[in-house]
């Protein structure tokens, strides 16, 4: 009788022990799977964003300004990277730069302009065209106008 009780007791203890081990294995598997998923997600999110590296080829760029009727464009600063041009004492509702060929390796294009609006509903648009396509536009509205646009190549 003593042997049967010890066997039953041993069976129950080993059963409980195996159950705990199995639960621990499931927990360990879950935890390891979770950390593997987090690591994979973190690595995949570290890919390089577009526009971070310099342009690999040259581009033809035109900077444009467009103000609403009755407004007067006064100043514009535009260019690429450290090649900046300032035009002052301007007048009228439209302005465009000459076509500029920016070299391979260019990182950013920028334009900023000021104008005086005819009224509180006046608008000013600063635009960047690359290879004939409008790529970026910034707008401003009001009686005193200041618009800008930037583009990473």
C-alpha positions as CSV (number, residue, x, y, z in Angstrom):
1,X,0.0,0.0,0.0
2,X,2.9,2.4,0.8
3,X,4.4,1.8,-2.6
4,X,1.1,2.6,-4.4
5,X,0.7,5.8,-2.4
6,X,4.3,6.8,-3.2
7,X,3.8,6.0,-6.9
8,X,0.6,8.0,-7.1
9,X,2.3,10.8,-5.2
10,X,5.3,10.7,-7.6
11,X,2.9,10.6,-10.6
12,X,1.0,13.6,-9.4
13,X,4.3,15.6,-8.7
14,X,5.8,14.7,-12.0
15,X,2.5,15.6,-13.7
16,X,2.5,19.0,-12.0
17,X,6.2,19.4,-12.8
18,X,5.7,18.6,-16.5
19,X,2.7,20.9,-16.6
20,X,4.8,23.8,-15.2
21,X,7.6,23.0,-17.7
22,X,5.1,23.0,-20.6
23,X,3.7,26.3,-19.4
24,X,7.2,27.8,-19.1
25,X,8.0,26.5,-22.6
26,X,4.9,28.2,-23.9
27,X,5.7,31.4,-22.1
28,X,9.3,31.3,-23.2
29,X,8.2,30.7,-26.8
30,X,5.8,33.5,-26.6
31,X,8.3,35.9,-25.1
32,X,11.0,34.9,-27.6
33,X,8.6,35.3,-30.5
34,X,7.5,38.7,-29.3
35,X,11.1,40.0,-29.0
36,X,11.9,38.5,-32.4
37,X,8.9,40.4,-33.9
38,X,9.9,43.6,-32.2
39,X,13.5,43.3,-33.4
40,X,12.3,42.5,-37.0
41,X,10.0,45.5,-37.0
42,X,12.7,47.8,-35.6
43,X,15.2,46.7,-38.3
44,X,12.6,47.1,-41.1
45,X,11.8,50.6,-39.9
46,X,15.5,51.6,-40.2
47,X,15.4,51.6,-44.0
48,X,16.6,54.8,-45.6
49,X,13.9,57.4,-46.2
50,X,13.6,58.8,-49.7
51,X,15.2,62.2,-50.1
52,X,17.9,61.6,-47.5
53,X,20.7,60.9,-50.0
54,X,21.8,63.3,-52.6
55,X,20.4,63.2,-56.1
56,X,22.2,60.8,-58.4
57,X,21.6,62.8,-61.5
58,X,21.3,66.5,-62.6
59,X,17.9,68.1,-62.9
60,X,16.4,71.2,-64.6
61,X,14.8,73.4,-62.0
62,X,12.5,76.5,-62.2
63,X,11.3,78.5,-59.3
64,X,8.0,80.4,-59.7
65,X,5.9,82.9,-57.7
66,X,2.2,83.6,-58.4
67,X,0.3,86.3,-56.5
68,X,-3.4,87.1,-56.7
69,X,-4.6,90.1,-58.6
70,X,-3.6,93.5,-57.1
71,X,-0.8,92.0,-55.1
72,X,2.9,93.0,-55.5
73,X,5.8,90.6,-55.2
74,X,8.8,92.4,-53.6
75,X,11.5,89.9,-52.7
76,X,12.5,86.3,-53.4
77,X,15.4,84.1,-52.2
78,X,15.9,80.9,-54.1
79,X,18.5,78.2,-54.9
80,X,19.9,74.8,-54.1
81,X,22.1,73.7,-51.3
82,X,24.5,76.6,-50.6
83,X,23.9,78.3,-54.1
84,X,21.5,81.0,-53.1
85,X,20.2,83.9,-55.2
86,X,18.3,87.0,-53.9
87,X,16.2,89.2,-56.0
88,X,14.8,92.4,-54.6
89,X,12.8,95.4,-55.8
90,X,10.5,93.2,-57.8
91,X,7.0,94.1,-58.8
92,X,4.0,92.4,-60.3
93,X,2.0,89.3,-59.6
94,X,4.2,86.7,-61.3
95,X,7.9,85.9,-61.3
96,X,10.0,83.0,-62.5
97,X,13.7,82.2,-62.3
98,X,15.7,81.1,-65.3
99,X,15.9,77.4,-65.7
100,X,18.8,76.2,-63.5
101,X,20.5,72.9,-64.0
102,X,21.3,71.6,-60.6
103,X,24.2,69.0,-60.5
104,X,24.1,65.4,-59.4
105,X,24.6,65.3,-55.6
106,X,22.2,68.2,-54.9
107,X,20.4,67.7,-51.6
108,X,17.7,70.4,-51.4
109,X,15.9,73.1,-53.3
110,X,14.4,76.2,-51.6
111,X,12.4,79.3,-52.3
112,X,11.0,82.0,-50.0
113,X,9.3,85.2,-51.1
114,X,7.5,88.3,-49.7
115,X,4.7,90.3,-51.3
116,X,2.1,92.8,-50.3
117,X,-1.5,91.7,-50.9
118,X,-4.3,93.9,-52.2
119,X,-6.5,92.8,-49.3
120,X,-6.9,90.2,-46.6
121,X,-8.0,87.6,-49.2
122,X,-4.8,87.9,-51.2
123,X,-2.6,84.9,-51.9
124,X,1.0,84.1,-52.8
125,X,2.2,80.7,-54.1
126,X,5.9,79.7,-54.1
127,X,6.5,76.8,-56.5
128,X,9.4,74.5,-57.4
129,X,9.4,72.7,-60.8
130,X,11.8,69.9,-61.4
131,X,12.2,68.6,-64.9
132,X,9.0,70.4,-65.9
133,X,6.8,69.0,-63.1
134,X,5.5,70.9,-60.1
135,X,7.1,69.1,-57.2
136,X,6.4,71.4,-54.2
137,X,4.2,74.5,-53.5
138,X,3.9,76.7,-50.5
139,X,1.1,79.3,-50.0
140,X,0.4,82.3,-47.9
141,X,-2.7,84.5,-47.6
142,X,-3.5,87.9,-46.2
143,X,-2.5,91.5,-46.7
144,X,1.2,90.8,-45.9
145,X,2.4,87.6,-47.8
146,X,5.3,85.3,-47.1
147,X,5.4,82.0,-48.8
148,X,8.1,79.3,-49.0
149,X,8.7,75.8,-50.3
150,X,11.5,73.3,-49.9
151,X,12.2,70.0,-51.6
152,X,14.8,67.3,-50.9
153,X,16.1,65.6,-54.0
